[in-house]
Amino acid sequence: MNNYGESNGDLNVHEKQVEGHDHCENGDGSDNRVILGIDGGTTSTVCVCIPLFSSSKSLPNLPPILGRAVSGCSNHNSVGETAARDTLEEVMAEALSKSGSDWSVVHAVCLGVSGVNHPTDQERMLNWLREIFPSHVKLYVKNDAVAALASGTMGKLHGCVLIAGTGCISYGFAEDGREARASGAGPVLGDWGSGYGIAAKALTAVIRAHDGRGPQTLLTNKILKALCLSSPDELIGWTYADPSWARIAALVPEVVSCAEACDQVATKILVDAVQDLALSVKAVVQRLSLCGEDGNGFFPVVMVGGVLEANRTWDIGKEVVKCIQEQFPGAHPIRPQVEPAVGAALLAWNFLMKESTENSHS
């Protein structure tokens, strides 16, 4: 456990404060209770604190952010369980502190974390959260892809999300609650549409060109210049000195630049990445029948991650959408207005509203 200091108190004090806490209604339909939404990825972890609104009528289109905190990686597969938990506790404490709140007013927490791919992963994280929060606090643990989907659908679980940043994954939900995923197993197991996958292929192409095993490419000079190296031979030492995924993935802009300069090797790497990313979405759509019986049904495709950002002439995200729509014309791309951490908070709010409705009918 982290020691939060006197301002936040210890965990026993949290529980005592909550039990006697009075919830005062504010003029905007919220009260002084809050929801924490966490987006934990391989590169960074973000926590936001939003007010608890009592009904959908009082929820604004863009919920106010009372506090926001950022820390490092919280993927237990990358940094280990202890470090991951420390990071998550740190961002929650900081977001609450920035909001002017404390642990006593937390009503719900939604944790969307990469590496949570199995019910046993979810249960382990839930058990940990139960050690921190008293029993009345609603706790939800999902894969970070679910939080990303919710950021585009404003907390509703329907459609498909494609995340392509350092890593990549497609995740979808049908209206009946069925869910499916594709990719997300890491580059060793075939996530070649990810930032790491693209950059790793580019580094490989440079080495192959240097050896005479592959065609010459603009990637050689572009990457060497970006890394302040003088020879492809130095790439070996650079790569293995710190083979972290994010460090390798940071070379994607150099690959895009070479493709924009009509380099055939770089272009093929990006075309292959587009096909791989589109294929992962198509697999999810087909398994969940998101496109309807005729294949033309409308469904949202939420696009998240630096690889998909539409700020280059060679637009990977645009090409992925084009490839998806060739088979599923009803696919509707969405660029989220809020970040995945807010999506996680909205997801918790939707779960709360659904549970409240079900309880009122029982």
Residue pairs with C-beta under 8 A, 6 or more apart in sequence:
1 11
1 89
1 131
1 132
2 86
2 89
2 90
2 93
4 10
4 93
7 97
7 102
8 93
8 96
8 97
8 102
8 103
9 17
9 102
9 103
11 131
11 132
14 102
14 103
14 104
14 132
14 133
14 134
15 134
17 102
17 103
17 104
18 103
18 104
18 134
18 136
18 137
19 134
21 104
21 105
23 31
23 32
23 33
24 31
24 32
25 31
25 54
26 32
26 51
28 51
28 53
28 58
29 53
29 54
29 55
29 57
29 58
29 59
30 51
30 52
30 53
30 54
30 58
31 51
31 52
31 54
32 51
32 101
32 105
33 51
33 52
33 105
33 106
33 107
34 49
34 50
34 51
34 52
34 66
34 96
34 99
34 101
34 105
34 106
34 107
35 49
35 50
35 51
35 52
35 106
35 107
35 108
35 109
35 110
35 345
35 348
35 349
35 352
36 47
36 48
36 49
36 92
36 95
36 96
36 106
36 108
36 109
36 110
36 345
36 348
37 47
37 48
37 50
37 109
37 110
37 112
37 147
37 341
37 342
37 343
37 344
37 345
37 346
37 347
37 348
38 45
38 46
38 47
38 74
38 88
38 91
38 92
38 109
38 110
38 111
38 112
38 113
38 147
38 341
38 344
39 45
39 46
39 47
39 112
39 113
39 144
39 147
39 148
39 339
39 340
39 341
39 343
39 344
40 46
40 73
40 74
40 75
40 84
40 87
40 88
40 111
40 112
40 113
40 114
40 144
41 73
41 74
41 75
41 113
41 114
41 144
41 165
41 166
42 73
42 75
42 78
42 114
42 166
42 167
42 245
42 246
43 73
43 165
43 166
43 246
44 70
44 71
44 72
44 73
45 70
45 71
45 72
45 73
45 74
45 87
45 88
45 91
45 113
46 68
46 69
46 70
46 91
46 339
46 340
46 341
47 68
47 69
47 88
47 91
47 92
47 94
47 95
47 341
48 65
48 67
48 68
48 95
48 339
48 341
48 342
48 344
48 345
49 65
49 66
49 67
49 68
49 95
49 96
49 98
49 99
49 101
49 345
50 63
50 64
50 65
50 66
50 342
50 345
50 346
50 349
51 63
51 64
51 66
52 107
52 108
52 349
52 352
53 59
53 63
53 349
55 353
56 353
59 349
61 154
62 337
62 338
63 338
63 342
63 345
63 346
65 342
66 98
66 99
66 100
66 101
67 94
67 95
67 96
67 97
67 98
67 99
67 100
67 101
68 95
68 98
68 341
69 90
69 91
69 92
69 93
69 94
69 95
69 98
70 91
71 87
71 90
71 91
71 94
72 79
72 87
73 79
73 83
73 84
73 87
74 84
74 87
74 88
74 91
74 113
74 114
75 84
75 113
75 114
75 115
76 84
76 115
77 114
77 115
78 115
78 245
79 87
81 124
84 113
84 115
85 128
88 111
88 113
89 132
92 109
96 102
96 103
96 106
103 132
103 133
106 133
106 137
107 137
107 138
107 352
108 137
108 138
108 139
108 140
108 348
108 349
108 351
108 352
109 129
109 133
109 137
109 138
109 139
109 140
109 348
110 140
110 141
110 142
110 147
110 344
110 345
110 347
110 348
110 351
111 125
111 129
111 139
111 140
111 141
111 142
111 344
112 142
112 143
112 144
112 145
112 146
112 147
112 148
112 150
112 340
112 341
112 343
112 344
112 347
113 125
113 141
113 142
113 143
113 144
114 143
114 144
114 145
114 167
115 121
116 122
116 125
116 141
116 142
116 143
116 144
117 143
117 181
117 184
122 141
122 142
125 141
126 139
126 141
129 139
129 141
130 139
133 139
138 348
138 351
138 352
138 355
140 347
140 348
140 351
142 344
142 347
143 169
143 171
143 181
143 184
144 163
144 340
145 161
145 163
145 169
145 170
145 171
145 181
145 184
146 157
146 161
146 171
146 173
146 347
147 340
147 341
147 343
147 344
147 347
148 161
148 163
148 171
148 302
148 304
148 336
148 340
148 343
149 157
149 159
149 160
149 161
149 171
149 172
149 173
149 302
149 343
150 156
150 157
150 340
150 343
150 344
150 346
150 347
150 350
151 302
151 304
151 336
151 338
151 339
151 340
151 342
151 343
151 346
152 159
152 161
152 300
152 302
152 303
152 304
152 334
152 335
152 336
152 343
153 159
153 300
153 302
153 334
154 338
154 343
154 346
155 343
155 346
155 347
155 349
155 350
156 350
157 173
157 177
157 179
157 347
157 350
158 173
158 174
158 175
158 299
158 300
159 172
159 173
159 290
159 299
159 300
159 301
159 302
160 170
160 171
160 172
160 281
160 284
160 285
160 288
160 290
160 299
160 300
160 301
160 302
161 170
161 171
161 172
161 301
161 302
161 303
161 304
162 168
162 169
162 170
162 277
162 280
162 281
162 301
162 302
162 303
162 304
162 305
162 308
162 320
163 169
163 170
163 171
163 304
163 305
164 193
164 194
164 195
164 277
164 304
164 305
164 306
164 307
164 308
164 316
164 317
164 320
165 194
165 195
165 249
165 304
165 305
165 306
165 307
166 194
166 195
166 196
166 245
166 246
166 249
167 184
167 186
167 187
167 191
167 194
167 195
167 196
167 245
168 183
168 184
168 191
168 193
168 194
168 195
168 197
168 277
168 280
168 305
168 307
169 181
169 182
169 183
169 184
169 191
169 280
170 181
170 182
170 183
170 184
170 277
170 280
170 281
170 283
170 284
171 179
171 180
171 181
171 184
171 284
172 179
172 180
172 181
172 284
172 285
172 287
172 288
172 290
173 179
173 288
174 288
174 289
174 290
178 288
179 288
180 283
180 284
180 287
180 288
181 284
182 279
182 280
182 281
182 283
182 284
183 190
183 191
183 193
183 276
183 280
184 191
185 191
187 194
187 196
187 197
187 200
187 245
191 197
191 276
192 198
192 201
192 272
192 273
192 276
193 273
193 274
193 276
193 277
193 280
193 307
194 249
194 307
195 245
195 248
195 249
195 250
195 252
195 305
195 306
195 307
196 245
196 246
196 248
196 249
197 273
197 276
198 249
198 252
198 255
198 269
198 270
198 273
198 307
199 248
199 249
199 250
199 251
199 252
199 255
200 248
201 269
201 272
202 219
202 223
202 251
202 254
202 255
202 266
202 269
203 223
203 235
203 239
203 248
203 251
205 214
205 217
205 219
205 265
205 266
205 269
206 217
206 219
206 220
206 223
206 224
206 232
206 235
207 232
207 235
207 236
208 214
209 215
209 216
209 217
209 219
209 220
209 232
209 265
210 220
210 232
210 233
214 265
215 264
215 265
217 258
217 263
217 264
217 265
217 266
218 258
218 261
218 263
218 265
218 266
219 254
219 255
219 258
219 263
219 265
219 266
220 232
222 254
222 257
222 258
223 235
223 251
223 254
224 230
224 231
224 232
224 234
224 235
226 251
226 254
227 235
227 238
229 235
229 238
239 248
252 306
252 307
253 312
255 266
255 269
255 270
256 266
256 270
256 312
256 314
256 316
258 265
258 266
259 266
259 267
259 269
259 270
259 314
260 312
260 313
260 314
267 314
270 314
270 316
270 319
271 319
273 307
273 316
274 316
274 319
274 320
274 323
275 323
277 307
277 316
277 320
278 320
278 323
278 324
281 301
281 320
281 324
281 331
282 324
282 327
282 328
284 290
285 291
285 299
285 324
285 328
285 331
290 297
290 299
290 328
291 297
291 299
291 328
291 330
291 331
292 330
295 327
295 328
295 330
296 328
296 329
296 330
297 330
298 330
298 332
299 328
299 330
299 331
299 332
300 332
300 333
300 334
301 321
301 324
301 331
301 332
301 333
301 334
302 334
302 336
303 317
303 320
303 321
303 333
303 334
303 335
304 336
304 340
307 316
307 317
308 316
308 317
308 320
309 317
310 317
310 318
310 335
317 333
321 331
321 333
324 331
325 331
336 343
338 346
